[in-house]
Amino acid sequence: MNIITFLIIGLIAGWLASTLVEGHGNGGLSDIVIGIIGAFFGGFIFNILGITYYGFWGNVGMSAVGAVAFLYLVRLFSRPHSIGKH
């Protein structure tokens, strides 16, 4: 896979994950980074579960699943923004 395809997959997967988790995209570069991290998470998750994926859209789906998992983990371990407010 060439670098352009990898970045496009990262952008699409990151945007999908950001939209599903946060209700909006985070911007091009941020979505690419989330999608690339998601590709690693998704590859790990799919490998453990024995799920096979093929082609461009298979890679996008696997990366989006991983990116959603990554964003949920980030939210789980990040501080709430309203500390001290009642």
C-alpha positions in Angstrom: 0.0 0.0 0.0 1.5 3.4 -0.9 1.7 6.3 1.5 -1.1 8.3 -0.3 -3.6 5.4 0.1 -2.5 4.9 3.7 -3.2 8.6 4.5 -6.5 8.5 2.7 -7.6 5.5 4.6 -6.5 7.2 7.8 -8.4 10.3 7.0 -11.6 8.5 6.2 -11.4 6.1 9.2 -10.5 9.0 11.6 -13.3 11.2 10.3 -15.8 8.3 10.7 -14.6 7.5 14.2 -14.6 11.2 15.3 -18.1 11.7 13.8 -19.4 8.6 15.6 -17.8 9.3 18.9 -17.8 13.0 19.1 -20.5 14.1 16.6 -18.1 15.9 14.3 -14.7 15.5 12.7 -11.6 16.9 14.4 -9.9 18.3 11.3 -7.8 16.8 8.6 -4.5 16.1 10.3 -6.1 15.1 13.6 -8.4 12.7 11.8 -5.5 11.2 9.9 -3.6 10.6 13.1 -6.7 9.0 14.8 -7.2 6.8 11.7 -3.6 5.6 11.6 -3.7 4.8 15.3 -7.0 3.1 14.6 -5.5 1.0 11.9 -3.1 -0.5 14.4 -5.8 -1.0 17.0 -8.2 -2.4 14.4 -5.6 -4.8 13.0 -4.9 -6.0 16.5 -8.6 -6.4 17.4 -9.5 -8.1 14.0 -6.5 -10.5 14.4 -7.5 -11.6 17.9 -11.1 -12.1 16.7 -10.0 -13.9 13.5 -11.8 -11.5 11.3 -10.5 -11.1 7.7 -10.8 -8.0 5.7 -10.0 -7.3 2.1 -9.5 -4.3 -0.2 -9.7 -0.6 0.3 -13.1 -0.5 2.1 -12.1 -3.4 4.3 -9.1 -1.5 5.4 -11.2 1.6 6.0 -13.8 -0.4 8.1 -11.1 -2.2 10.1 -9.3 1.2 10.8 -12.6 2.9 11.7 -13.4 0.2 14.2 -9.9 0.5 15.7 -10.2 4.3 15.8 -13.6 4.2 17.5 -12.0 1.9 20.1 -9.1 4.2 20.5 -11.3 7.3 21.0 -13.4 5.5 23.6 -10.2 4.5 25.5 -8.9 8.1 25.3 -12.3 9.3 26.7 -12.3 6.6 29.4 -8.9 7.6 30.7 -9.1 11.4 30.2 -10.3 13.7 32.9 -13.8 15.1 32.7 -13.8 18.8 31.7 -16.1 19.8 34.5 -14.1 19.0 37.6 -15.3 20.9 40.6 -18.5 22.0 38.9 -21.7 20.8 40.5 
